Amino acid sequence: MARRITKRLLRNKNRYQPKKSPAERRRREKVQRRRLIRLGMPAEVVEKLDPVTVRTLLRHPARLVRRLQTATT
């Protein structure tokens, strides 16, 4: 017998959490890649990065900008 999801159950965050949708994941990854490009990273390099690396690079944006500036000079 399936359990009914009641309003009380939805309000209890310990019992219910909405699932992340694949469309939202793709949107977040696209935004994060754009952010890397705006920070000065070449678009060709960003295209080849996997999502985990993108998130790792965005953890410290100031450090990334410094690193990119020293690499170009």
C-alpha positions as CSV (number, residue, x, y, z in Angstrom):
1,M,0.0,0.0,0.0
2,A,1.5,3.4,-1.1
3,R,1.9,6.0,1.5
4,R,0.0,9.3,0.9
5,I,2.1,12.4,1.0
6,T,0.3,14.8,3.2
7,K,0.9,18.5,3.7
8,R,2.4,17.8,7.1
9,L,4.8,15.3,5.6
10,L,5.9,17.8,3.0
11,R,6.6,20.5,5.6
12,N,8.9,18.1,7.6
13,K,12.3,18.6,5.9
14,N,13.7,15.6,7.7
15,R,11.3,13.3,5.9
16,Y,11.1,14.8,2.4
17,Q,13.5,16.5,0.1
18,P,12.7,17.4,-3.5
19,K,14.8,15.6,-6.1
20,K,17.2,17.5,-8.3
21,S,16.2,17.4,-11.9
22,P,18.6,16.7,-14.8
23,A,17.6,20.0,-16.5
24,E,18.5,22.0,-13.4
25,R,21.9,20.2,-13.2
26,R,22.6,21.1,-16.9
27,R,21.6,24.7,-16.2
28,R,23.9,25.0,-13.2
29,E,26.8,23.5,-15.1
30,K,26.3,25.9,-18.0
31,V,26.2,28.9,-15.6
32,Q,29.4,27.6,-13.9
33,R,31.2,27.3,-17.2
34,R,30.2,30.8,-18.2
35,R,31.5,32.1,-14.9
36,L,34.9,30.5,-15.5
37,I,35.1,32.1,-19.0
38,R,34.2,35.5,-17.4
39,L,37.1,35.0,-14.9
40,G,39.5,34.8,-17.8
41,M,39.8,31.2,-18.6
42,P,39.9,30.3,-22.4
43,A,36.6,28.9,-23.7
44,E,38.4,26.0,-25.4
45,V,39.9,24.9,-22.1
46,V,36.6,25.2,-20.2
47,E,34.8,23.0,-22.8
48,K,37.1,20.1,-22.0
49,L,36.8,20.3,-18.2
50,D,34.5,17.8,-16.4
51,P,31.9,19.2,-14.0
52,V,33.8,18.2,-10.8
53,T,36.9,20.2,-12.0
54,V,34.7,23.2,-12.9
55,R,33.3,23.3,-9.3
56,T,36.7,22.8,-7.8
57,L,38.1,25.8,-9.8
58,L,35.2,28.0,-8.8
59,R,35.7,27.4,-5.0
60,H,38.4,30.1,-4.9
61,P,37.7,32.5,-7.8
62,A,40.3,35.1,-6.6
63,R,43.0,32.4,-6.5
64,L,42.0,31.3,-10.0
65,V,42.3,34.9,-11.4
66,R,45.7,35.3,-9.9
67,R,46.8,32.0,-11.4
68,L,45.5,32.9,-14.8
69,Q,47.2,36.3,-14.7
70,T,50.6,34.7,-13.8
71,A,50.2,32.2,-16.6
72,T,49.6,34.8,-19.2
73,T,52.4,37.1,-18.2
